[in-house]
Amino acid sequence: ITSHHKTEKRQVDNLIEDEAEREGLLAKPTCFIIVGRPGVGKSTLAKKLAESWKCILIDGKYNCCISGPCPLLTILSEGRIIPEDMVLQLIIARLNSPDVEHYGYVLSCLPFMSEECLKIHEQLELIKNLKLTPDFIINIKYADKDLVHRLSGLKQHTETGQLYNREQWTREDVFNKKRENKDEELEDEEEELDEQEPQKDIVGHLVWTPENLVRNAFPRINMYKDTMLRPLEDYMSGHNPLYLLELDGNNPPEELLSVCVCVRVCVCVLILSSSLFQEDLLRIMSSSRTVSPGFRWRRSRWSRTCPVALKEGKIIPGKPELSVGFQDKLYILSSQEAYEKFITNPRRYLLPPMPRPPCRVSIIGPPQAGKSTLCKLLAQHYNALVLDMEVLVQPVLAKVEQEKLEEIKEQTTQIAIEKIRLKMEQEDGENLGKLSFVDDHHFHYDLYNLTEDHPEVQAMVLSALEEAKHMSTSPFSLYAEVLEERVKEVCQK
């Protein structure tokens, strides 16, 4: 009884674990949106939040990346500003990317204060209708006078574009801070001088930015309050108050970050190994690099099969050097391309019904034996796709048959015209003395104006087409080509 109870308990635990894993894969990733007055530190907090919670940072300065031939390169090379609608397209495309579907995002660049492309309420409606809507709204509050004082102390690096506040770019503060740190660490004076030199170079390249000066900062803040504050308040009032965080902008980013507590997404970890079999890899990893105390790496249901290849309908063993740890299990990928796809979004390769080996069944038999019925029943039961050869080949055969008949019609028409012309010429020679001038002229006119509309020509062409239809056979190679092409299309999907 005790043994039976233990077995039953273990089975129940396995079922609960599988269900929990499935729910985790189906769960929506955590998404953030950060709002606030211009210059309150939305981008800084977004960057730190994305690094801490492993989300995808979506910010105008960090995510509008350009690669390959693109009209944006031409705009930038000419020194022009990228239009707002193009920036919005880049942001929307990033929000719909595969890695965001798994890791979630931190959005800090919407809504735009400018209404050049969309009105404020239209931008907020766009955010509400996203495929992955924000779970947390972080509103950074800052008094106007304090914000203006902060903005007026910002300087920008001429090469990197990074902003430094008053405490960071003050030369005396920088050097004193460096000296205190070096004294505590008891480092050599040479290392201290080497590390101070870049700081001098950075300070020398910092410049004031016109938009952050006092005379320009107040108008920006007033514009925000006039155009954006009320729609944002309406948007936040409709959000769940448990997930609405209002933070004090006077606090440093580290303190603001400590307030944002949520469930982190599972991240793929590359397990460095050299040509080890999975058994050896599991033995080494389970004893040396545990996922967390009490939880060791385990073999996945895919065993050594690559999950990306299996999703694409292929059974390919993975390479030990491309072993990836996800949640508490090991997955072995077959190629660098498969590795990139897996770490971008592992959910699409792990969700049920996977791991499901590809199965291809061929059903043959005499006519009227029930092949089509059996195919439909099996496909309905196993959620499979039916490839009916008659249905697949019929449009291709019709096209080939039509082309063949057109060719036969053209050839037969020419042959029939020549035969009838020769026949009429022979009759012309036999009846030459019997024809009057009028009849002879009419006969020669018919002879040299013989066309495909002539009744005898049409009769010969029709007879040839009927004979071709009865003798037409479908080449077996055509069936094979159609089936192979259709199977490729199914595998690509």
C-alpha angles and dihedrals in degrees: 000000000000091000091048090049092051092048092049091048092050091051092050091049090052091051092049091048093050091048091049091050091049092049090049092053092047094045118110113249118245113265128191135196120193121203135175145114118317111278099017092121103266094145093047093051091043092054094049092044092051091049093048099044097033093240126147112262112226108188132140092241099044109030107040091092120169124208131168127000108341136156088234090069090057092050093050094045089055091053094245128138117255109249115253094237091058091050089050091052090052091050093048091048090051092049089054096046120121096245091054089054088063107029101033123220147258110221120194105150100069136116100038115222087219116079095201094117105020135004118251094254090048090053090050091049088052090054091048091052097049118129087240107033120201114272096192127039112199113196114192111204124202133170113245096238093046091048093050090049090051094047093048089058096054122109127186130220110239095221107033098030091225117150123229124196125223095270093050099050098040102111096213093051092048095051095042090051091050092049093049092050093048092048090053092049093042093226125168119271091239092060089047092054092045091055094044093055096069089050090057090051092049093050090049092056097050119110136180117259116224096220091058096053116112094250090055101035096065094054090050092052092047091049089052092052093047099046110021111022098074097047090047092051090051090049093049093046090061092051125093105272091218089066097041111099120191111193134188109244092208090073119088118258092254091061091045090051093053090061093058103084120166142131111293122225120245112257127208114244122202109227108214110221139145116234095310123159114243092251091056091042092052092048093051097042095044091057102037112028109031121184090234135332108302095010121093133186113273137193114264125226088256090065106187095340117111108246093208093054091045091054088053091053099261131113105218124159114235129239116248091223088063096054114145127194116215123174100328100325137086123235123188118211125207102216143007090257091054089048092054091049093048098050091045092061119346093178096079091057099043105042118106137301082043133126085055115144114226111259124192118188125189118201118197134170145126122302117288092014094125101261095141093046092050091048092053093047093049092046091050093049097045098032090242134151121252119221107195108192093205092054093044096046099040098081091042092048091048090053093047091046092050092050090048093050091048090053092048091047092052094047094044092049092056093046093047092050091051093048094049091046091052090047092051091047091053091049088048090057093049095047098037094115094045098057124091121220092262093048092045091052091049092048094052090047091055092044097056096037096055110144140172089269091070109117094233092049091050091049093052093046092049091050091050092049093050091050091049092051092054093046098043115120128184115237115237090224089066091058091050093049093049093047093047092050092049093049090053091052091051092049092050091054 
